[in-house]
């Protein structure tokens, strides 16, 4: 599986166009920001935190600050530059960390899941 996006080379949040995975295929985000393997873009209802290599939604934060803080919070838990799978215990820590920042995981869109990210 080829990555949908390359991680941002920036160590700070900066403008960065990227693709997101949708039920109708990849769609461009022209007014997003990214740092490393994470992308952010605002939509009605919150700020989407995206896993750049897969373009999949990690979760939706209530505001941009919560989205950036959540990315900071989960960054060191797992190697986000890969398509691999965190073990169950690591996945639980990721989910709880996201929840602690108010990040929700909608069920009506393609979301990043460890089972979607098997290495090629």
URFEN-V953055 format. One record per backbone hydrogen bond with DSSP energy under -0.5 kcal/mol. CO is the residue of the C=O (numbers start at 1). NH is the residue of the N-H. Records with the same first field share a line. If there is no record, write none. Layout:
CO: NH / NH
This chain:
8: 36
10: 36
14: 34
18: 29
20: 27
22: 25
27: 20
28: 30
29: 18
32: 16
33: 40
34: 14
35: 38
36: 8
37: 52
38: 35
39: 50
40: 33
41: 48
43: 46
46: 43 / 48
47: 61
48: 41 / 50
49: 58 / 59
50: 39 / 52
51: 54 / 55 / 56
52: 5
53: 4
55: 21
56: 51
57: 112
59: 49
60: 104
61: 47
63: 67
64: 68
65: 69
66: 70
67: 71
68: 72
69: 73
70: 74
71: 75
72: 76
74: 77 / 78
75: 78
78: 80
79: 82
87: 91
88: 92
89: 93
90: 94
91: 95
92: 96
93: 97
94: 98
95: 99
96: 100
97: 101
98: 101 / 103
99: 102
104: 60 / 106
110: 57
113: 116 / 117
114: 117
